[in-house]
Amino acid sequence: MNQRLTRRQSRELTREQLLDAAAGLFAEHGVNGTSVEQIAERAGYTRGAFYGNFEGKREIVLALLEQRTEREIAEMRALGRDAGSFDTVLERLRAWHRRRDETLTGWLALRTELWLYGMRDPELRTLIADRERRSRAELADALAQGFAARSVTPPAPVAFLALILHSLGDGMSIQRVLSDEDAGAESIVDAIELLMRSWSALAAAEEPHG
């Protein structure tokens, strides 16, 4: 027998379904090209149900940004959990990118739409920047562990190195979508591995001797 949902569970389910509907529509038509009515209809609810959970599109954009950031952070932490070595993290990252490649076009379209919408709103732009910093902080922690495993001092602050990798990931995702014959699903991981080896070699060469 199916267990009846509590009022809170039902509300959370409605909210999640509205978020999923908004994510799909924003990726397909853009934030400005999507109406509240379209979001509610795709989710299978009324306009009133939408406004019972969100004040408007701006609020649902904020909720999507938070949802995506928390998911990304959770996924990054899972990649490093009980990994044992940076090479293991890289292998997990390869598998993660292969899975994400199946939905990369939609993922990138939504990410770009949320950025564009936020760039035109100073308050939202600040919030987006904060969420990007949180994601980079997780990457910086992973880099610090990688350098520690190699017993070398990073050649630059890990926060700056994380910014490089984070930006590289965004750029290579765009190239993958536009020209998949030039950028494979694991290209970003190849780039990370190459940079980590280069940075580690540079750091080792700069270590004082004697």
Secondary structure, DSSP 8 states (H G I E B T S, - for coil): ------HHHHHHHHHHHHHHHHHHHHHHH-STT--HHHHHHHHT--HHHHHTT-SSHHHHHHHHHHHHHHHHHHHHHHHHTT--SHHHHHHHHHHHHHHHGGGHHHHHHHHHHHHHHHHTSHHHHHHHHHHHHHHHHHHHHHHHHHHHHTT---SS-HHHHHHHHHHHHHHHHHHHHH-TTTS-TTHHHHHHHHHHHHHHHHHHHHS---
